[in-house]
């Protein structure tokens, strides 16, 4: 028996020495891997480096305890604990490798413009993979320790249901963030209208989307609201925007002349400013026979939605001036009052 203890101790010492040698080799390989263009060797060494050193030490302990009859039967639980440690080490290696692999190559793929994958989905995917790997390892350890996992699974299911109900809004917003990341109805710096809020997208987080309005206010919109509402994206497919300017002229006005003046104003605006486009071409429509006026609409395009107020201001000022110069009346609402004298028939 005493000789068995000596052999066991020698095995453990040999394992520690071997672990030190392996640690030095891995450290040397890491330096060599840094000089290569492929990140795969770095990921492999990062995944197996420290866990392998720890595994060698525990493996030497395992051999020492099982090969030289130094553990009494009453302490066989030590062997089960060591087996559990091996499972933890295996999960450690797989978790680190999967996380680094997905993060490195997933980010590379997502950054390519032709893939359609949003980079924001990569951290969420890494988190899910880690939880799944460690949950499987935990169940494996329970099975190795001969613990019935059926009640645990049932309890975990009930607990997960309770947590899901309690965190319904949080989960809904988180899933909404994933949907936005995959579907990409808008991106950062896009001008959008979500529900009743309009503005530029400042950030897209896992729980909410922040919009900066034209009043310089930050509005936080839950992602669940963003995914369940109608979203208007003024930036897609491009930043061009149609500007609608209503107008009214008196009955009897020369409609062809009005049409010519309005189109001439647009051509002038395109020449003198950098905001107005002539392609697509502007157009004039008479749309309504009002109570005291002919009502119409001038349609033109600006090259950026930010210039809409500037375009309207410029064009409306020119309309008022040109109509006055061309003697085209801009009517206003009039009410005629008829009064009867008392006693009049």
N, C-alpha and C positions, 0 to 999 in steps of 0.2 A: 504493500500500500504506500509506504513512504517513497519507494522508487517511482510509483505512479504520480505522486505529487511533484517529484523532481522533473519527470518527463512533461507533466502538464505545465509547470512553471517555465521550462525550457521552450515549450511550444509557444507560449504566450510571448516570451521575450523575443523569439524568432519572428513572431508575427509583428511585433512592434518595430523591430529592425527592418523587416520587409516593407512595412507601411511607410517608414521614413525614406527608404530607397525609392518606393513608388512615388511618394510626394515630390522628391527631387526630380525624378524623370518627368512627371507631369508638369512641374514648374518649367523645366527646360523645353518641353514640347509646346507649352503655351507661348513662350517667347518665339519659337519657330513659327507657330501658327499665326502670330500677329503679322508676319511678313508675307503671308499668302493672301491672294485676292479673294478667296472663297471664305465666307463666314461660317461654313458648316463645321470645319475642324475646330474653330473657336467654341462653337456651341457644344460640340461633343465633349471637348476637354473641360469646359465649364460645368457640364452636366455630371460627368463621372469623376472629376478630380477629387474633391473632398469626400464625397460619399464612398468612393473606392478605397480611400485610405481608412476611413472608419470601418468599412466592410471587412477589410483585411484583419484589422485588430479584433473585431467581434468574431470573425471566422476562426482565428487562432484560438480564441477563448472557447468557441464551440467545440473545436477538435480536442482541445485540452480537457474539457469536461466530459466529452462523450467517448473518447478513445482510451482513457487510462483509468476508468472506473474510480473516479475521485468524488463523484456526486452520489450521496445516498439516495435511495428511492424516495424518501420523504421530501427531497428537495428537487424532484424532477421538474417542478414548475419553473426552475431557472432556465431549463432548455426551452420551454414554451415562450418565456420572455425573450430569449435570444432569437427565436424564430420570428417573434413579433418585430424585433429590431430589424431583422433582415427585410421584412415587408416594408417597414418605414424607409429603409435605405433605398429599396427598389422604387417606392413611390416618390422619394426625393429625386432620384435620377430621372425618372419619367416626367415628373412635374417640371423640373428645371428645363429639361430638353424640349418638352412640348411648348412651354411658355416662350423660351428664347427663339425656338424655330418659328412659331406662329408670329411673334412680334417682329422678327427680322425679315422673314420672307413675306409675311402678310403686309407689312408696311411697304415693302418694295413693290408688291403687286398693286396695292391700293393707290400708290403715288403715280402709277401710269394712268394717263388721261383716258385711255381707251378701255379700261377695265370696268368702270362704273362702280367701283367699290369705294366707300367712304372710309378714310383712315381712322375715323373716330370709332368704328366698329371693332377694331383690332384689340384695344384694351379690354373691352367687354368680353370678347371671345376668349382672351387669355384667362380672365377671371373665372369664366364658366368652366374651362378645361381644368384649371387647378382644383376647383371645388369638386368636380366629378372624380378626378384621380384620387384625391385624398379621401373622399367619401368611400370609394371602392376599397382603398387600402384599409380604412377603419373597419369596414364590414369583414374584410379578410382576416384582420387581426382578431376580431371577436370570434370568428369561426375557428381560427387556429387555437384560441384559448378555450374552445369548446363551450362557448356561450351562445345560447339560442338567440338568434337575431330576429326571429319572427315577431316577438312582442316589440322589439326595438323598431322594426320596420313599420309595424302598425302604429306605434306611438309617434314615430317620425312623420308618418303620413298625416295623423291627426294634428300634430304640432305644426306641420307645414301648412295645413289647411287653415288653422287658426291664425298663423302669421300672415298668410295670404289675405285673409279677410281683414285683419287689423291694418295691414299695409296695402290695402287695395289701391289707394290713390298713388302711393309711391311706386308700386309695381306698374300701374297704368301709365304713369309719366315716364318711367324707365323704358317700358316697352315702346312708348311713343317716341322716345329718343332714338331707339334702335330703328324704328320704322322711318324716321326722318333721315337717319344716317344711310339707310339702304335705298329708300325711294328718292331722296334728295329733291323735295318739292321747292326748297330754297337753300341758299348758301349764305355764308357770312358776307356782309356788305350788300346783299340783295335788298331792293325796296319791295316790301310786301304789304298786303292787307290780310290780317288774320282776325276773324270774327269782326269786331268793330274797330280794331286798332291798325293804324297804318304807320309805317316807318321803315328804317333801315335795320337789318338784322345785325346785332352787335356780337352775339355769342349764341352757340347751340350747346347746351349742357345735357347731362343725363336726365335731369328733372324738368328743366324749363328752357325756354328760348327768350332772349332779351332783345327788345326792339327799341330803337331810339326814334321818337316821333319828331315831327317837324317843329314841335314846341320845345325841343331839347329835353324831353322827359324820357326816362327809361321805363318801359313797360315790360313786366315779366309775365310771359304767357306759359302756362303749364303745357308740357308736350302733349298730354292727352287732349287738350283743347286744340292745339295746332293740327293734330292728326284727324280730329273729328269735325273740324270746321272747313269751310270753303276757303282756300288760300289763293289769293291773287298775287302773282309774282310779276311785278312791272319790269324786271330785269331780263326775263326770259321771253323769247329766245335771244333778244338783244335789248339795249337800253333805249331804242327808239320808242317814241310815244305819240299817239294821236291826240291832238288838242282840239277840243270842240268849243267854238265861240258862237253863241247865239246872237242874232241881230233882228231888228224890226225896222220896217220902213212903212211910210204912209201909203194908203191906197192911192193909186194913180201914179206911183213912182215907176220910172222906166226900169223894168226888171233886168233887162239885158245890160243896162248901164251899171246897175248895182252889182251884177255878177262880175262885170269887167273891173270895176273899182276894187272889189274885194280880192280878186285874184292878183291884181296889180300890187296891192298892199303886201300880199304874201311874197311876190317876187322881189319887191323892194326889201322886205325883212330878210330874205335869204341872202341878198347882196350885201346888206349893211351889218348883219349880225352873223355870228357863228352858230346860232341855235336852230334856225329854221331850215328845213329840207324842202327841196322841190321834187324830190323823188323818194317816196311816192308823191304824185302830183296832188296839189290842193283841190278842193271841190266845194261848190256852193249849192245848197239845197233850200228851196222854199217849201216849208213843211206845214204851215198852218195859216188858215184864214181867221185871224183874230178879230176881236170886237171892234178894234179901231186901227189895226195894222196887219201887214203881211209879215209873218214871222218865219225866220229861216235859220240856217246854221252854216257856219264856215268851218270846214274841216281841213286841218293842216298837220304836218308832222314836225316834231322836234327831235334832234339827235340824242337827247338825254332827258329823262324824266325830271331831273333836277331843274331844268330850264322852263318847265311849264308855266310858273308864275311870270317869268320874264317875257315869255312869248305872248301870253295873254295881255300883259300890261302894254307891250309895244304895239300889238295889233289893234287893241281896242282904242288906244289913243289915236292911232292913225285913221281908224274908221270914223271916229267922231270928227276929226279934222277934215278928212276928204269929203264926207257927206255934207259938211257945212260948206266947203268950197264948191261942191257940185250941186248945191241947192237940193239935196235929197233930204226930205224931212224925216227925222226920227220921232215918231209920235209918242205921246204919253197918254195915259188913260184919262178920259174926260167923262164927266157926268153932267147931263143937262137937267136942270131943275125947272119944273113948270109950277107956277103959283097961281091960284085962282082967288079972285076977290070974293069976300064974303057976300053972299046973296046973289052972286052971279049965277045965271042959269046954266 
